[in-house]
Amino acid sequence: MSQIVIEKDRCKGCELCVTACPQQILGMTTQLNAKGYFYAEVAEPMRCIGCRLCCITCPDMAITMNTHGTVYHYFSY
């Protein structure tokens, strides 16, 4: 099973991950992070299919995915 991890203080609330998710399991919170943005959250983690589109589309690298103990990082910068 895939587990999406969102670093809330890195998220700037652009909602690109929300629109990229084919399962529509991501949403925006009503709380503010340290930067003053509404950040993304996983609403229904059990429906995640592990496509990693949220990780790829995040311009702030705030989203990582754990799958069976493996952590996927797409960019090293």
DOROTI-599259 format. One line per field, with one value per atom (N, C-alpha, C): residue number from 1; x, y, z; residue in three letters; atom name. Coordinates in steps of 0.05 Angstrom, whole numbers, plus 5000, padded with zeros to 4 digits. Layout:
<recs>
resi = [NUM; ...]
x = [X; ...]
y = [Y; ...]
z = [Z; ...]
resn = [ALA; ...]
name = [CA; ...]
</recs>
This chain:
<recs>
resi = [1; 1; 1; 2; 2; 2; 3; 3; 3; 4; 4; 4; 5; 5; 5; 6; 6; 6; 7; 7; 7; 8; 8; 8; 9; 9; 9; 10; 10; 10; 11; 11; 11; 12; 12; 12; 13; 13; 13; 14; 14; 14; 15; 15; 15; 16; 16; 16; 17; 17; 17; 18; 18; 18; 19; 19; 19; 20; 20; 20; 21; 21; 21; 22; 22; 22; 23; 23; 23; 24; 24; 24; 25; 25; 25; 26; 26; 26; 27; 27; 27; 28; 28; 28; 29; 29; 29; 30; 30; 30; 31; 31; 31; 32; 32; 32; 33; 33; 33; 34; 34; 34; 35; 35; 35; 36; 36; 36; 37; 37; 37; 38; 38; 38; 39; 39; 39; 40; 40; 40; 41; 41; 41; 42; 42; 42; 43; 43; 43; 44; 44; 44; 45; 45; 45; 46; 46; 46; 47; 47; 47; 48; 48; 48; 49; 49; 49; 50; 50; 50; 51; 51; 51; 52; 52; 52; 53; 53; 53; 54; 54; 54; 55; 55; 55; 56; 56; 56; 57; 57; 57; 58; 58; 58; 59; 59; 59; 60; 60; 60; 61; 61; 61; 62; 62; 62; 63; 63; 63; 64; 64; 64; 65; 65; 65; 66; 66; 66; 67; 67; 67; 68; 68; 68; 69; 69; 69; 70; 70; 70; 71; 71; 71; 72; 72; 72; 73; 73; 73; 74; 74; 74; 75; 75; 75; 76; 76; 76; 77; 77; 77]
x = [5017; 5000; 5018; 5009; 5024; 5016; 5035; 5030; 5042; 5024; 5032; 5040; 5063; 5072; 5075; 5061; 5061; 5074; 5096; 5109; 5094; 5077; 5058; 5073; 5096; 5110; 5124; 5128; 5139; 5118; 5093; 5072; 5064; 5061; 5052; 5023; 5009; 4980; 4973; 4990; 4985; 4963; 4956; 4935; 4941; 4966; 4972; 4970; 4976; 4974; 4945; 4928; 4899; 4887; 4894; 4884; 4897; 4921; 4936; 4926; 4915; 4908; 4884; 4888; 4865; 4844; 4851; 4832; 4818; 4827; 4816; 4816; 4839; 4841; 4855; 4865; 4879; 4860; 4863; 4847; 4864; 4852; 4865; 4853; 4871; 4862; 4850; 4838; 4828; 4846; 4869; 4889; 4912; 4927; 4950; 4976; 4995; 5021; 5039; 5064; 5082; 5086; 5083; 5086; 5060; 5038; 5013; 4996; 5001; 4986; 4968; 4946; 4930; 4946; 4950; 4967; 4950; 4962; 4948; 4948; 4928; 4926; 4914; 4919; 4908; 4881; 4859; 4833; 4825; 4832; 4825; 4849; 4867; 4892; 4888; 4867; 4862; 4856; 4848; 4842; 4866; 4889; 4913; 4922; 4927; 4935; 4966; 4979; 5009; 5019; 5004; 5013; 5035; 5038; 5059; 5056; 5033; 5030; 5031; 5022; 5023; 5052; 5069; 5098; 5111; 5104; 5117; 5109; 5084; 5074; 5079; 5087; 5092; 5118; 5115; 5139; 5156; 5145; 5160; 5172; 5169; 5179; 5169; 5144; 5133; 5120; 5118; 5104; 5124; 5124; 5139; 5120; 5127; 5110; 5127; 5116; 5128; 5112; 5125; 5112; 5128; 5116; 5128; 5156; 5159; 5184; 5204; 5197; 5215; 5205; 5223; 5216; 5225; 5206; 5212; 5217; 5241; 5247; 5253; 5239; 5241; 5262; 5267; 5287; 5305; 5330; 5350; 5357; 5345; 5352; 5335]
y = [4976; 5000; 5025; 5045; 5070; 5089; 5104; 5125; 5151; 5171; 5198; 5214; 5227; 5243; 5272; 5290; 5318; 5335; 5348; 5366; 5393; 5397; 5420; 5447; 5449; 5475; 5481; 5461; 5466; 5473; 5465; 5469; 5498; 5509; 5536; 5539; 5516; 5516; 5521; 5512; 5517; 5499; 5477; 5458; 5442; 5442; 5426; 5396; 5388; 5360; 5351; 5369; 5363; 5358; 5375; 5371; 5348; 5341; 5319; 5291; 5289; 5263; 5251; 5228; 5216; 5204; 5199; 5188; 5210; 5234; 5257; 5252; 5243; 5238; 5260; 5280; 5302; 5326; 5342; 5366; 5387; 5410; 5432; 5434; 5440; 5444; 5471; 5475; 5501; 5514; 5501; 5511; 5523; 5541; 5554; 5541; 5539; 5529; 5552; 5548; 5568; 5591; 5586; 5607; 5623; 5614; 5628; 5618; 5594; 5582; 5560; 5556; 5532; 5509; 5487; 5466; 5442; 5424; 5400; 5379; 5362; 5340; 5316; 5292; 5268; 5263; 5264; 5260; 5231; 5214; 5186; 5169; 5164; 5150; 5121; 5108; 5081; 5078; 5100; 5099; 5106; 5111; 5117; 5093; 5098; 5076; 5077; 5096; 5097; 5107; 5123; 5133; 5154; 5166; 5186; 5212; 5217; 5242; 5266; 5263; 5286; 5293; 5273; 5277; 5291; 5283; 5293; 5322; 5329; 5355; 5376; 5368; 5388; 5404; 5430; 5447; 5452; 5447; 5452; 5427; 5404; 5379; 5374; 5381; 5377; 5350; 5334; 5308; 5286; 5266; 5241; 5218; 5195; 5172; 5148; 5134; 5110; 5086; 5067; 5043; 5019; 5003; 4978; 4984; 5005; 5012; 5027; 5032; 5047; 5076; 5095; 5123; 5133; 5144; 5154; 5184; 5192; 5220; 5224; 5243; 5246; 5266; 5286; 5306; 5310; 5315; 5317; 5346; 5365; 5393; 5405]
z = [5000; 5000; 5000; 4986; 4984; 5006; 5015; 5036; 5026; 5024; 5015; 5040; 5039; 5061; 5051; 5063; 5054; 5077; 5070; 5089; 5088; 5108; 5107; 5106; 5118; 5118; 5092; 5075; 5049; 5028; 5033; 5014; 5013; 4988; 4985; 4975; 4974; 4968; 4939; 4921; 4892; 4881; 4895; 4888; 4862; 4853; 4829; 4835; 4859; 4866; 4868; 4877; 4879; 4852; 4832; 4805; 4791; 4798; 4784; 4793; 4817; 4828; 4813; 4800; 4786; 4804; 4829; 4848; 4865; 4862; 4877; 4907; 4917; 4946; 4961; 4947; 4959; 4961; 4982; 4985; 5000; 5003; 5017; 5045; 5064; 5092; 5096; 5119; 5127; 5147; 5152; 5170; 5154; 5166; 5154; 5163; 5145; 5154; 5163; 5168; 5179; 5159; 5133; 5113; 5109; 5120; 5118; 5094; 5085; 5062; 5072; 5059; 5063; 5049; 5062; 5051; 5043; 5027; 5017; 5039; 5038; 5057; 5042; 5053; 5041; 5055; 5040; 5051; 5053; 5033; 5034; 5026; 5045; 5038; 5028; 5035; 5026; 4996; 4984; 4955; 4937; 4949; 4934; 4917; 4891; 4874; 4869; 4881; 4879; 4853; 4839; 4812; 4814; 4837; 4843; 4827; 4815; 4800; 4818; 4843; 4862; 4868; 4871; 4876; 4853; 4829; 4805; 4800; 4805; 4798; 4819; 4843; 4865; 4859; 4855; 4849; 4873; 4897; 4922; 4934; 4921; 4931; 4959; 4964; 4991; 4995; 4973; 4974; 4968; 4985; 4980; 4983; 4972; 4974; 4984; 5004; 5014; 5003; 4991; 4981; 4990; 5007; 5017; 5029; 5044; 5056; 5039; 5014; 4996; 4994; 4997; 4995; 4967; 4952; 4926; 4926; 4917; 4914; 4884; 4872; 4843; 4835; 4852; 4845; 4869; 4864; 4885; 4892; 4878; 4883; 4904]
resn = [MET; MET; MET; SER; SER; SER; GLN; GLN; GLN; ILE; ILE; ILE; VAL; VAL; VAL; ILE; ILE; ILE; GLU; GLU; GLU; LYS; LYS; LYS; ASP; ASP; ASP; ARG; ARG; ARG; CYS; CYS; CYS; LYS; LYS; LYS; GLY; GLY; GLY; CYS; CYS; CYS; GLU; GLU; GLU; LEU; LEU; LEU; CYS; CYS; CYS; VAL; VAL; VAL; THR; THR; THR; ALA; ALA; ALA; CYS; CYS; CYS; PRO; PRO; PRO; GLN; GLN; GLN; GLN; GLN; GLN; ILE; ILE; ILE; LEU; LEU; LEU; GLY; GLY; GLY; MET; MET; MET; THR; THR; THR; THR; THR; THR; GLN; GLN; GLN; LEU; LEU; LEU; ASN; ASN; ASN; ALA; ALA; ALA; LYS; LYS; LYS; GLY; GLY; GLY; TYR; TYR; TYR; PHE; PHE; PHE; TYR; TYR; TYR; ALA; ALA; ALA; GLU; GLU; GLU; VAL; VAL; VAL; ALA; ALA; ALA; GLU; GLU; GLU; PRO; PRO; PRO; MET; MET; MET; ARG; ARG; ARG; CYS; CYS; CYS; ILE; ILE; ILE; GLY; GLY; GLY; CYS; CYS; CYS; ARG; ARG; ARG; LEU; LEU; LEU; CYS; CYS; CYS; CYS; CYS; CYS; ILE; ILE; ILE; THR; THR; THR; CYS; CYS; CYS; PRO; PRO; PRO; ASP; ASP; ASP; MET; MET; MET; ALA; ALA; ALA; ILE; ILE; ILE; THR; THR; THR; MET; MET; MET; ASN; ASN; ASN; THR; THR; THR; HIS; HIS; HIS; GLY; GLY; GLY; THR; THR; THR; VAL; VAL; VAL; TYR; TYR; TYR; HIS; HIS; HIS; TYR; TYR; TYR; PHE; PHE; PHE; SER; SER; SER; TYR; TYR; TYR]
name = [N; CA; C; N; CA; C; N; CA; C; N; CA; C; N; CA; C; N; CA; C; N; CA; C; N; CA; C; N; CA; C; N; CA; C; N; CA; C; N; CA; C; N; CA; C; N; CA; C; N; CA; C; N; CA; C; N; CA; C; N; CA; C; N; CA; C; N; CA; C; N; CA; C; N; CA; C; N; CA; C; N; CA; C; N; CA; C; N; CA; C; N; CA; C; N; CA; C; N; CA; C; N; CA; C; N; CA; C; N; CA; C; N; CA; C; N; CA; C; N; CA; C; N; CA; C; N; CA; C; N; CA; C; N; CA; C; N; CA; C; N; CA; C; N; CA; C; N; CA; C; N; CA; C; N; CA; C; N; CA; C; N; CA; C; N; CA; C; N; CA; C; N; CA; C; N; CA; C; N; CA; C; N; CA; C; N; CA; C; N; CA; C; N; CA; C; N; CA; C; N; CA; C; N; CA; C; N; CA; C; N; CA; C; N; CA; C; N; CA; C; N; CA; C; N; CA; C; N; CA; C; N; CA; C; N; CA; C; N; CA; C; N; CA; C; N; CA; C; N; CA; C; N; CA; C; N; CA; C; N; CA; C; N; CA; C; N; CA; C]
</recs>
